[in-house]
Amino acid sequence: MGHREQLLAGAKRCLYERGYARTTARDIVAASGTNLASIGYHFGSKDALLTAAMIEAMNEWGETLQRTLDVDESLPPLERLQSVCDGVVASIREHRALWAASVDVFTQTDHQPELRARIADAFEAGRPGFAAMLGVAPDGPSPDTARAVGSLVLMLISGLTIQWLLDPDHAPSGADLAAALQALTAAGG
């Protein structure tokens, strides 16, 4: 493995152990067995390296998450949503460090335009898939509705993540969220 790959592996390890904001260049060098000059040579800066490492980690994690979020298409939409939320919770339990690092990285996007753009692009690309998970065809008669449904799922996953990271003893389950949406729908008329 060359210095570039060692740096990426070390930076990913630091992301999981220390988080984005608390990782220093020296931490990465220690974790990768390289030297400070390698960071500048291969990435230009520590922030660029951490951004590349976070994107690589999220891509790897995305494959795992996709398998976690596979839903039974014969279920009604609210049960599919419950399944998605329960899959997220299971993933948080299994990959807590990565979920925490992903939340940590969001706080850096004001200072990292490339990272912000990549995350925004990933959100936009994911919305149709989230809508499809719940049975709303992204290319159906109402693409705006499909985009809104995808955004709702993305919002629920984001909020669920924060709640499970901060207070897992009181965070909602997928069943709780599905019941809440059902109650809101019933109350609305």
Secondary structure, 3 states (H helix, E strand, C coil): CCHHHHHHHHHHHHHHHHCCCCCCHHHHHHHHCCCHHHHHHHHCCHHHHHHHHHHHHHHHHHHHHHHHCCCCCCCCHHHHHHHHHHHHHHHHHHCHHHHHHHHHHHCCCCCCHHHHHHHHHHHHHHHHHHHHHCCCCCCCCCHHHHHHHHHHHHHHHHHHHHHHHHCCCCCCCHHHHHHHHHHHHHHCC
